[in-house]
Amino acid sequence: MEALVQRVEGVEGAVEAPPSKSYTHRAFVIAALAEGRSTIRRYLKAGDTLSTLKALRAFGVRLEVGEEVAIEGTGGRLKAPPGPIDCENSGTSIRLLSSLAALDGPATLTGDQSIQRRPMGPLLEALAQLGVEARSLKGDGNPPVQVGGGGLRGGRAEIKGDVSSQFISSLLISAPYAREDVELVITTPLKSRPYVDVTLEIMGRFGVDVENRDYRRFIIPAGRRYRGQDYGVEGDYSSASYFLALAPLTKSRVRVGNLNPSSNQGDRQILAILEDMGAEVERSSGGVTVAGGRLEGIEVDLGDTPDLLPTVAVLGARAEGRTVIRNVEHARYKETDRLRACSLELRKLGARVEEARDGLVIEGGSLRGARVESYGDHRMAMAMTIAGLSADGTTIVEGVECVQISFPGFYDLIKGLCPGRVALR
């Protein structure tokens, strides 16, 4: 499927941010480990999160899916799945569930071609230090992975912090069910730290606190147990970023509701970025309104917020002057190499982009319509769509069905805001 996108200006409208993907995944997994029943309200119903639910069923978790998800907690007593678990395109699922699999198992976890290129080696090595047999079946550190059962022994494990924070979140979530205390030592600077904050926040809501020693060491006592909760998922700043950016890109005024102004989500940084670039940002208890028409280039560190890279790259391509995006080499290990993808596709639209090892240098200006690729990456598809709405002529974005992974309603909302300017075929 492809999207035909035409330039628009002067939009006045409002949308609701979808529920957070990060919070939804973590709430599902923690509720499955908890003692007692949990109800997860306002959850994200999308490809990635449904992959997690399907996998939890394979581990013997009883759950009911409707407007809410009711999960009967297992108390950490899982069943070995009857066959390989296909996490499809969800990197979060395969990483969070690999540590969970160690509590019973054995289990084999795999996914689509994109997932089979995602690194898992540091997580597998850390699980081995905690007494778990875990290996890449292809021997390259990537999925499919096989995790042995028998439970987590516990003890000390060292892991790099600059590849994926999902490794740390995975170990933290399952660590309370180890036979001994777990000491998790981060050996390199922790990237995407806000995602770890989200994990710690949800663990606390379900009754397990972690001793955090300046994000270098985490101490998780053995014998702690999550307790079932009635839990509501907050709105997603990652998904909201496209609509927030649309306003200054198209000289418009857009309100995005269902956003927590004090959220732990790192992608809340998009508000400060927009302000630094010259947009008007109004915060309220129920959401955020952005307006503007003139953007200025900035230097920005996206080390904690790699999912914002495509959005900020598009903003930089339309800003006056130079935008420098740095400290985001780990974005190369997402659904696609997002640094390379942003560089290639924005050049097709007429932007001047220099790709660095860990970032981009963008000379802003006007954009012209072109045929661009999504690479099967939901964030690239959405970012290229808003780029097209600010480009002269017609832009065609290929492979946009991938938005189902995180934001199934994206094109319905964008067509409602910009009537007649976006069509799917």
N, C-alpha and C positions, 0 to 999 in steps of 0.2 A: 504494500500500500504506500502511496505517496501523497504528500500535501502540496497543493498549489497555493502559494501565498503571495498577496499583493500588498503594496505599501498602504499604510493607514496613518492618519494624524487626528488629533483632537478627540480621542476616546474619552468618554466619561462613563464610568461603570464600577461595579463591585462584584467580587467573587469570594467564595469561601475556600480557604486552604484545606486540602485533604488531610486526613489524619497522618501523623508521622510514621514513616516506614520503620525508622530505627526503634522508636518506642514500641511499635506493634510487635516486631520480631521478638524483642527482649521480653515483653510482657507475656507473650505466648509461651516461650521456653521456660521462663521462671515459674509461671502458673502451672506448667506441666510437672515441674519438680516439687511444687509446694504440697503441703498437707492440707487437705480440704478443697472445697470447690471455689473456683474463681470465675468472675464474670468480667470479660473485657469489652468495654463499651467504646463506641466511636472508633473502632479499629479500621485500619486501612485494608480494604478488600481489593487486592491487586495480585498480579502473578507471583511476585516474590514472597509475599506474606502467606499466600495460599500454599506455596511450596513448603513453608515451615509447618503449617498445619497438617499437610499430607504426610510429612515425615514424622511428626509427633504421633499420628495415628499408627504408623508403622512400628513405632516403639511401644505400642500398647496403650497410649493415652486415650482416654474416652473424652470426646468433646462434641458439642452441638454447635453448629454454625448457622446463624441467622442474622438478624439485625445486631445481635450481640453474639459473642462467642463464650459459651460456658465450658469450662475445662475442669475435669475431675483430676485433682492433683494426685501424683503417684507417690509422694514422699521420697522421691529419688529411686523408687523400685521400678525399673523399666523392664521391658521384654526385648530380647534380641529380635530385630526385624527379620521377616521371612526371606527377604532378598535384598538386592542393592537398592539404596535410596537415591532417587533421581531428584536433585535439587534444582534442576532445570537451569535458569539463568541467575539464580540467587546466590551471590557470594556470601551474603550475611548468613543465609541458611546453612550452607555447607560448613562454614567456620564455627558458628555457634553450636551446631549439632555434632561436630566432631568430638568436642570435649564431653558433651552429653552422652555420646555413644560409649565412652569409656566406662560409664557407670554400669553398663551391662555388656552388650555386644556378644560376639563380634559383629561388626557392621561395616559394610562397604558403602561409601558415599561418592556420588559422581554428579555430573551435570552436563550441560550442553558444551559445544566447542569452546565458547568463551570461558566458561567455568574451568575447563580442562587446561586453560592457559594461566589460571590464577595461582599465584604461589601459596603453598601450604607448608613448606618445609619448616619454618620457624615454629609453627604450632605443633607439628608432629614431633619435633625435637624436644619441645617443652613437655609434651605429654609423656614422652619416653623418660624424661627426668623424674616424672611423678609416678613412674611404675607401670606405664601403659605401653603395650606393643602397638605402635602406630607407624604406618609406612605408606609411601606413594607406590601404587601398583606399577606405574611406568618407570619408577626409579628416578624421576626428574624433579621430585618435590612438588609436583602438581597433582590434581585429581586425575583419576579416581584414587581415593585413599581408603585404606583398611585400618580400622581401629579395633584392637582386641578388647575383650571384656574383662570382667573380674573386679572392676572398680578402680578408683584412684587411690594409690597408696598415700600420696601426700608428700610433704617434705619441701625442699627448695628446688625451684626451677628458674632458669635464666632464659630471657627471650628478648630479641631486638624490638625496639619500639618504633622504628622508622620505616617498617614495611607496611603493616596494617594494624590499626588499633583493634580490629575485630579479633585478632589473636588474643589480645589481652582480655577483651570482654568475654570471649569464649571460656577462657580459663577461670576468670573471676566468677562467672555464673555457676559453674559446676564445682568449684573448689569447696564450698561448704559441705559437700557430700563425700569428701575424701576421708580416709581412716585416720589420718594425722593432719595437724595444722599444715597449711600451705603458705610458703613464703615465695612470692613472685617477684623476681628481680629484673628490672628493665635495664638492659645493658647499653642501649643507645638512646638518644633523645626521643621522647615520645611524640610522634606526630598524631594529628587528629585527636588531641586530648579531650575535646568536648564529648566525643562519642564514649569515652571511658566514663566521663562524668554522668552521662545519661545512664550507662549501665549501673554505676554505683547508686544513682538516685532510685532506679526501679528496684534494685536489690533491697535498698533500705525500706521502700514502700511495702515490700513483701516480707520484711522482718529480719533481714540479715545485713548487718553493718560490717564494713571492711576498714581495717586500719591502713590508711593511706599515708605513706611517708614521702611526701613531696613528689609523687608520681614516679619515684625510683624503686620503691619497694611497697608491696601490698601484702598484708598479713591477714589470712582468713582462717579463723579458728575452726577446727573440726567439730562436728556435732551440731552445728547450727542448721536450722531448717526454715525454709520459706513457709509462710502461712497464706492460705487462699485469701484473695482480696476482690472487692468490687472496684475495678480500675478503669478510668476513662483516659483515652489516648488524646494527647494534645495535637494541635495542627502542625504541619510540616513546613519549616522555613525553606528547606531545599526546594520543594515543589512550588512554594509561594514565590521564590526568587524570580521566576520567569515573568510573572505578572507584575511584581514590584519593579522589575527592570523595564518592562514594556512602557511604563508611563513616561520616563524621560526619553526613551528611545523614539517615541512617537508623539512627543509634545502633548501628552495626555495626563489625565488624573484618574488613578485607579486605587480603589480600596480593596484590601484583602483581609477578610475576617477570619476568625478562628485561629488567631495567633497569640500565643502567650508572651507578653512583653518581657517577662523575667525568665524565659526558658533557658535551660542548660544547653540547648542545641547550638552547636558552633556556628551553623549557617545563619544564625541571627546576625552575624557579622555583615550580611548583605545590607542591612540598614545603615551601618556606619560607612560602608563603601559608597553607597548611593549619596549619602550626605557629603562625603569627601569629594565626590565627583561633581557636586553642585545641585543635586536634586533636593526637592523639599520633602521631608519625611515627617509625618504626624503620627505619633503613637497614641493608642488608647487601650483601655482594658480589653476591648473586644477585637482589636485588629490594628492594621497599619494602612495609612493613606500616603501615596507617593505621587508627586507632580513635578513637572519640569520640562525643559526643552533644550537646555544647553549643558553639555557634559564636558568636564575637563579631565585630562589624563592624570593618573596617580600612580604611585608605587604601592604595591600591596603584597603582603605576605599571606599566602593561603595554606600555610603548613598545617593548620588545624581544621581547615575547611576545604578539602580538595573537591568536594562535590559542587562547589561554587565556580570552579574553573571555567566551564563553558559559558555560564551567565556573565561572568566578569570579562571574559575575553570578548564577548559580543559588545558589552558596554564600552570596552576600550577601543574597539574598532570604529565606534561612532563618536568617540570623544575627541575634543580638540587637543592636540599635542600627543605626548607619548604616555602610554600605560605600560608599566613594568610589573609583571606577575612573577613572583619568586617563591622558592622553598616548597615546591609542589611536585617534586619528582615522583612521589608515590601515586600521583594521578595516572601515571603510565600503566599501573597495574589494576585498573578498573575494568569495566566491561570492554573497553578498548584502551589503547594508549591515547588518553585524552589530550595530552600536549601535542602529539603529532596530528591527531584528528582536527583539533581546533586550528592549528597552523595551516593545514592543507585546505580545509573547507572555507575558512575566512579569506584565504587568498583567492579562492574561486569567486568570492563575492567582491573582490577588488581591494581588500584590506592589505596593508603592508605589515607582515608578521615575521618576526625572527624567532626561531625556536632555540631555546637554550636547554641545557641538561635538566634544569629544575624549574623552568618557567618559560615565559613568553615576553617578547618586547613588541609592542603594537603601536604603530603610528596611526592615529585615528583620522577619520575623514568620512566621506560618503561611501555607501555600498551600492552595488548594482546587482540585480537579480541574476541567478545562475542555478544550475542543477547541482545540488550538494547531497552528500551521503550522511546517514546517521550511524553507520557501522553497527547497526543493531543495538546501539547504546541509547537508552531512553533519555539521558540528559543531553546528549548531542542532538537528538531529534527535537526536543523542546527548545533548546537554545538556538538551533538553526531556524526554527519557525519564528521566533521573535526577531531574529536577525532579518528574516525575509519581510517582516512587517515594517521594518525601517529602511528597506532597500528599494531603490528605484526599479521599476519593472516587476517581473514575475520571478519568484524563486520557487523551485521545486525541491522538496525535501524527500529523499527516498527512504523507504523502510521505517515509516513512522508507526507501524503497528507495535513496535517495541515499547511505546509509552505504557502499554498494559502492565509492564513490569512494576511500575511504581505509581502511575497516575492515569488510570483508565479514563477519567473524565476530562483530561486536559483539552482535547480538541472540541468537546462540547462547550467548555467554558470559553475558550479562545474565540470560537465562532460566535458565541453570544455577545462577547465584548466587541468584536470586529465584524459585524454582519457583512456578508458578501466578499470578505477579504481572504477567507481561508476555505478551501474545499478539499475533500479527500476523494481519492479515486484509486 
